[in-house]
């Protein structure tokens, strides 16, 4: 199997294109089709200015202001909440207090809003209308999907720190879409888990993983390592499946352990053939978890293999890694994965990993970007049937501020 994959290797090649340069800050990026013209667009922002922009997929990538005066927007997702056929933006904000770090959560913040897409670029001269969903202190990531039911959207909120301590136990909460999304004061909230997770940094929604169910599930990166969290419709209970404990050797030096971000890759017919992670929080190590048997993911035992270490932790105990993305870029049916490195150079850019021998955790890699990267968004931006990716620089006060911060697009030119 490994010889076959090696013989079919397609060297990754991506043509860079500047979407927007000289960014004043940068952090988040997504790629929905905002104007519903069958061409994926982009929306992105940083933490400091509180301005969210979307970039229309046209010749000039026209930039339009969605919202401003949002205090420290952090994680986001998108879905058609209004029901008008256009994706709305869901964002959490007011994470930190005056100090501006994880040691200073805003105890009245951690709010979530959904921003109503007006349905046409011509209608957005005024800002998109904001609607409140709910809050929990330290809210840092959120995912929108169908986690326990398919008749209503659900927003799972994931704090990173609690008011008591950076490493205190956190509540994983879920907000359920109300009958009247336009006029509801807030969405009903339930607590999924408030006894287990600490310092949740990465959260990826995955579909098609739950045996016998089409519900969405979550992969979480936290102090506990890599966890698969899903709702079992048969038992009507949430299930935590620990994939691996993450990075444990740096704890005395840095104060961080576990995992920082993650994703699952498909190989052939197996939608979760491996799980890969940046470890620990804002980590410097890339690891992959592979099954030690041929059992389904819910029953399998997993083995951790360390692939790479990118530099040493800095004075804050942090490394350059921030996000992992799994997707099939070369069109062979197997997922590759991308690692976002914020910098400084040489630990900066996007690294592209390809499985050669998944049973033994053997991957080959290339550097496919040199720019600072906080987040990666994937889509077929030009409709040629190949998956492209876009990046936004990591430029966040008190953590890392990229030089010459850019929003970049990388068009896939891998030979078919």
N, C-alpha and C positions, 0 to 999 in steps of 0.2 A: 504493500500500500504506500509506503514511504517513497519507494523508487518511482512508482507511478506519479505521485504528486510532484516529485522533483523534476520528472521529465516534462510535466505540463506547466512548469512555472512560467508565469507571465510577469516580466519586470514592470513594476509600477512606474507610471509616468503621468504627471499632472502638470498642467500649464497654469501658472499663477496669474491672477488678475486682481487688481486693487478695486474693491468696492467703495471703500472710504478710508482715507488716511488722516493723519494728524488728529486722531481721536483724543479727546480730553480725559476719558476714562473708558474702561472696557471690562466686561465680565461675562455677560450671558448672550447666547445666540440660539435661535431656532429657525426652522425653514418651512413654515406653512404656506399654503397658497392663499395669501391674504385677500386678493381681489378676485379669486375664483375664476381665473382665466386659463387654468390647466398648466400654469408655469409657476413652480415654487418661488416664493419670495423669501425675504429674511426679515426678522426683527431682532434687535439687539440693544444693549445698553451697558452702562457701568453703574457702580454703586454710589458715586459721589454726587453727580449732578441731578439725579432723579428724573432724567429725561429718557423716555422710551421711543425709539424710532423704528419704522419699518421701511425697508428698501425694496422698491418695486422692480421686478425682474424685467427690465427693458434695456435699451442700449446704454443708458447712462446710470442705471441703478438709482432712480430718483428716490431721494430720502424724504420721508414725511414724518412729522411729529405726531405720535399717538397720544402721549400723556407727559406732563411735566409736574414738578413739585411733588413727586412721590419720594418720600424720605427713605433713602437707601433700599431701592428694589434689589432683591437677591435672586432667588430661584423663580422659574416660570415654566409654564406649559401652555397648551392651547387646545381648544375644542369648540365646537359650535354649540354654545350654551343658549344663545338667543333663539335658535331654531330658524334663522334666516338663510342657512346654507353657507355662511361664511365663518371661518374660524375666529373665535374671540381669544383674547389673551388673559391668562390667569397668572397673577404675580403675587409673591409675598414680599413684605417690606417692613421697615422699622425694626431691623434686627438688633442693632447695637445702640448703646447710649453714647454719652459724650466722648468716652475714651476711644471708641471705634474699633474694638477688637472683641474676640470671643470671650474675654474676661469681663465684659461689660454689657450683658444683654439688657435690652429695653424691656422692663417688666410690664409696660403697658402696650408694647408693640407686638411684633410677630403677626401682623395682620395679613389677610389675603383678600384681594379684590379680583373681580373679573372685569375686563375692559371691553365694552361692546363695540364690535366691528360695525361701522355704519353701512357696509355693503358695497361701497363704491369709493374709489380714490377721490372722486369729485366732491364727496360729502364730508371729507375729513379736514376741512379748513379749521373747524373747531375741534377740540380734543375729543377723543373717544369717551363715552360716558362710563363713569366708574360705578361699580356695584359691589357692595361689601359682602363677603362670604363668612368670615369668622377670624379667630386668632388663637394663638398659643405662643407663650414666651419663647423666643429663640428660633422662630420659624425660619427655615433656611432652604428647604427643598419641598416641592409639591409635585404630585402627578395626578392627572385627570384621566379617568377611565371608567370601566365597568368591573369593579372588583368583587362585589357581592350580588349584583343584579344588573340586568341589561335594559331595564325600562327607564332608568334615570342615570344621569352622570353622577360620579362620585369623585371628590377631591381628597386625596390622602395628603395630609400635612406632616412634615418631618422636621422637628426642631433639631438644632445642632448643640445647643447648650441650654441649661436650665438656670433659673435665677440663683439657685443655691450654690452651684459650682459648675465649672467647665465640664467636669466628668460625672455630673450627677445623672441619675436615671431620667429618661425623657419619655413623654407621652407621644405615641404615634396615634394621630387622630384622623377621623374621616368625616367629611362634610357631604351631605346628600342633597342633590338638587331639589329645591322646593317646587310646589305647583306653579307659583308665579315668580319667575326668576327676575323679572324687571322691578318688582315692587317689594320683594321680601326684605325685611330688615337684616336678616342673616340666615344662613343655612343651618339646618339641624346638624349637630355634631355628636359623634360617638367616639369613645376611646377604644382603639384596637388593642393597644398594649402599653402599659405604663410601669412595667416591672423588669424590663430586660435590656433595652437599648440605651447606649451612651454615645454621645458625640457622633451622630449620624451625619455623614458628609455626602455620600453618594447614593442616588436612588434612580433606578432604571425600571420603567414599566416594560413588561414582557408579556406577549400573548402566545397562546398555543402551548403552554408548558404544563398546565394542570391536567392530570389524567381525567379524561371523560368530561371536560368542561371547556367552554370557550371564554371563560372569565379572564380578565387581566390579573397579573400578579406583579410582585416587586422584588427586585434584587437590591439589597441594602448593604452599604459599606459603612461600618461603624467601629467603635472600640472593640466590639465582639468579633470583628472580622467580616467575612462574607456570609450573608444570610439570604435565603430565599423565603419570602413571606407571601402566603397566599391563603385564600378563603376556600375551604372545602365545602361545597354545597350539600354534600351527603350528610356530613356531621354538623353542618352549620357552625363551624368553628374555624378560627384562624390557625394556620400551621406555620411554625418556624422550622426551617431546615437549615442547619449550619453546614455550609460548604467547607469553610476553613477558618482558622483563628487569625490569619493575617500575619503581619510582621511583628515579632515579639522581641527582637534582639536590641532594638534602639530605645526601649522604654526608659532605662536609667539615664540615658544621655539626653533624650528629647522630651520625655513625658508623654509621648504619643505611642499608641499601639493599634493593632488591628488593621483596618483597611480604609482608604480614602475615597476611591471611586472604582467602578467595576462595570462589567457587561458580560453577556453570555454569547458565545459563538456557535453557529450551526456548522456541522460537518455532515454532508449527505442528508439523510432523513432524520438526523438527531438535532432538534432545535436547541439543545443545551449540551453539546458535546464537550464544551469546555467553558470555564469562567475565568476571566482575566481581570486583574486588579492592579491599581496603583496603591502602594502601601507604605507607611500608614497614612494618617491625615496629612494632606499636602506632601505626600511622600516622595522618596527618591528611588523606590524599588518597584519593578514590574514583575509580577508573579502570575502563573497560570495554574489553574486547578483542573485536573483531569480525573476521569473516573477510573477506579481501580478494578472495575468489573463491568459487565455489560447490562447492568440493571438500569431501569428508568431513573431519571434524576432524583425523584422523590425517595428512592430506596438506596441509591448508590452511595458508596464511600468514595471520598475524594482525596487526591494526593496533590500537595502543593509543590510546584517547581519554580524556583527563582530564575527568571530569564535575564534581568539586567538591573544594574544599580547606576543611577544617574547622579553622580556627584555625592558630596557629603551634606548632611543637614546644616543649615545656616545657624546663626546665633539665636533664632527663634525656634530651632528644632525642626525646621521645615525644609523640604526638598522642592524640586521644580515640577513634579507631576500633578495634574489637576483633573484630567478626564480620560476615560476609555470609551471608544466607540467600536462596535462590531458590525460589520456589513460585508456583503459580497461585492467587492469592487472590480474583480477581474472576470466575473460572470461564469465561474466554473461550478457554482452551486455550493461552495464552501465559503464561510465567512473569514475574512481577514480582520485584524483589529488595528486601530489607530490609537496612539498615545499622545496626549496633549501636554507639552512641556512649556512652562511659562518663562523659564530663563533663571539666571543669566546664561549667556553663551559660555560654553558649548551645549549646555543643557536647555536647549530652546528649540522649538519647532514641533513638527509632527513626525513620529516614527511609525512605520508601517510594518506590521508583522504578518507573516504567512505560515500556516501550519504545514510542515513537511511530514512529520510522523506524530500524529496526535496521540497515539497510544503511549508514546514515550515522552510526550511534551516537547517535541523538537520543532522549533520555529526558525525561520530566517527573517531578516529585517532589512529595511532601507530607511533612510531619511528622505521624506518627501516635501518638507517645508522647513524654512529657517526662521520664520517669524515667531515672536512670542505668541503663545496660545493659552487662552483660558478655557474656551469651549469650542466644540466642533459640531457643526450641523451638516447632515447629509441629505442629498436629494439629487434627482436628475434635472439639473437646472436648464439644460438646453434641449431636452427631449430626444437625445440620441440613443437612449436605451442604456446608457452607462451611468453609474452612480458617481456623482461629484461630491466634493465636500467644501465647506466654508469654515473660516476660523475668525475669532475675535481675540485681540490681544488681552493679556492679563495686566490691568493697570488699576490697582487698588491700594489706596493709602494704608500704611501700617503693615502691609504684607509684601507686595512687590509692585513696582511701577515700571512698566515696559518703556523702553526708549522707542520713539517713533511708532507709537501704537497704531495698528491698522485693523480693518475688517477686510479679509481676503477671501477670494474664491479660487478653488483649484479644480480646473476642468479635467476630467478623466480622459487620458489619451492612451490607455493601456491597449495594446494590440489584441484584437479578438481572434 
